[in-house]
């Protein structure tokens, strides 16, 4: 079910069946994506019913008001302009969702220069130090 649409783009909720597709997008860019069971709140932007971009949202439950926009990727088979628009729409929708749930700050991390430029163009600010994503499953 689509939750937001334009004439050629539609946003829908991420489904576990999307994982092989978006995993291939990360792989095409040399990014090691998270395990499928770590992706809970996500959105897919489709362009004319073809998956075009994805983004995930992690909402802090401690009351800090901070959300994390993560694991964005776009379909490498699409034209750059189409993929860029899809990325804009999916990120914008995630930001609206965070704001609607009373989050006032959203952060993002990336090691991809193109995604960093894209986010800075969209108003994100930050340092320029390289980073590493680290996570640990607590058992």
C-alpha positions, 0 to 999 in steps of 0.5 A: 500500500502506498503511503505517499505519491506523486505522479510518478513516484510512490512511497511505501513501507519496507517489507522483508521481501525487499531485502534482497533488492536493497541489499544488492544496491548496497553491494553495488556501492561497496557498502556492507548493509545490516542484517535483515532483522535490523531493518524495522522502520523503513520506506521504499520509493518506487518510480513507476512501480520499480523500487528506486530508493530506500531509507530507514528510520531509527527513533530514539526511545529515551526522550532525546528527540533524536532520530537516525536516518540510515541505510539509504540507497538507490537503484543503480540501474536507474538514471541518476536524476531519477534515483536522486529524486527518489532518494529525495522523496524517501528521505523527505518522507522519513523526515516528516515521519520523525517530525510527526512523532515529535523528533526534532533532530535527525542524524545520518552517517555515510562513507559515500561521498555522493550521499554526503554531498546529497545530504549536505545539499538537503541541509544536513551539516556535520564534521568531515571525519571518516567514521565506521558503523559499529553494532553488536547484537546483545545476547 
